């Protein structure tokens, strides 16, 4: 244990090292992180059990650094894996066990593209005790033991002044005078990992690289049904299915007992060993949930996410059960106005759009001009008022007409806009479930028939889309449309 001049006890210092091999760099990152976490957990337990006095204890996140002295010639087609010019760059990192593949991939690209060493050091950013204790099953905190001391007098606690989206939103370039290597600081990642487990009731390590969002529970049973089918296929690349509560099965006939109380946004994971499986999250209804889910899932750096939910059809030519492929968004959800103003365009991504259209054709066995009979491409309007049609609708209807909107929901534009903001490829395929402007609502008895016939097909289209995107090299899927002027090197 090391004592600083101001009498803060820290772990023994670990030297800064330079690496030309990403795997070796990861090993040093992991060494720093595990040492820091072990130190904080042991001191916390000792304070709880009165084995130590109320001294102050602190440990630090590992940090990745890169220094370049020239403008390197980089393949201009690449949207990530390089820095824009000479300078010093850094980012703190957490949970190297969870992010091993991601970190080694990103560091390897920097080493290859710039022909310089990666530096790994102990940062100056303290690890909040709350995040250090996540997963510490041997530590039991009771109200009596917690009342014996003021936590922030002894350990560092989360600081919302530094746990923010400033890098993502382009409000600063990093944690110090150095430029940022990644979009999220370690504190921001830890904060979201904790929130993610709370909101979805599954651990972050189960999340896969391709994420489907839906606004109806009906899709969940279909997803589980599909998972059981592919788990029974010996040629399938999927190896397990994880339900809410971290219940995992590896065979088609295994039983699943879900928690009696579902979380706010239950998640389900059809896993592959390489992480390129599919996660389904039922975000429910409303833009607030859509923002919350994507705010936190973004730190896992998924390769793509899609919204597959129900919507109101706005055109007389549409029928219940038709599909809507969004190529633009009318953003009246308002939850992202402070982070991504409504005047910022959210473009359609060609790679995702092509995959979605091909998936519709593959599953429905309808293609070409005939596809227009069951699918409309156009603007999707997202609003924050579920009963918008009950108010004086002359204004809303006029705006919808001016925007040429073909469908309306409460989540899609939020999911797409946050995908744009977080540099995660996004797309939307909705299914028309009612037409309020034309008096076509689901009558009693219609719902079950409608859902039975359409939900399964709709979900299969979403899964097929993800499988098509999975086949695409990441450097192609990660569109340059998502990157800003001086972008971070890490994806």
Buried (B, 14 or more C-beta within 10 A) or exposed (E): EEEEEEEBBBBEEBEEBBBEBBEBBBBBBBBBBEBBBEBBBBBBBBBBEEEBEEEBBBBBBBBBBBBBEEEBEEEEEBBBBBBBEEBBBBBBBBBBEBBBEBBBBBBBBBBEBBEBBBBBBBBEBBBBBBBBBBBBEEEEEEEEEEEEBEBEEBBBEBEEEEBBBBBBEEEEBBBBEBBBBBBBBBBBBBBBBBBBBEBBBBBBBBBBBBBBBBBBEBBBEBBBEBBBEBBEEEEEBBBBBBBBBBBBBEEBEEEBEBEEEBBBBBBBBBBBEEBBBBBBBBBBBBBBBBBBBBBBBBBBBBBBBBBBBBBBBBBEEBEBBBBBBBBBBBBBBBBBEEBBEBEEEBEBBEBBBBBBBBBBBBBBEBEEEEBEEBBBBBBBBBBBBEEBEEEEEEEBBEEBEEBEBBBBBBBBBBBBBBBBBBBBBBBBBBBBBBBBBEEBEBEEEEEEEBBEEBBBBBBBBBBBBBBBBBEBEBBEBBBEBBBEEEBBBBB
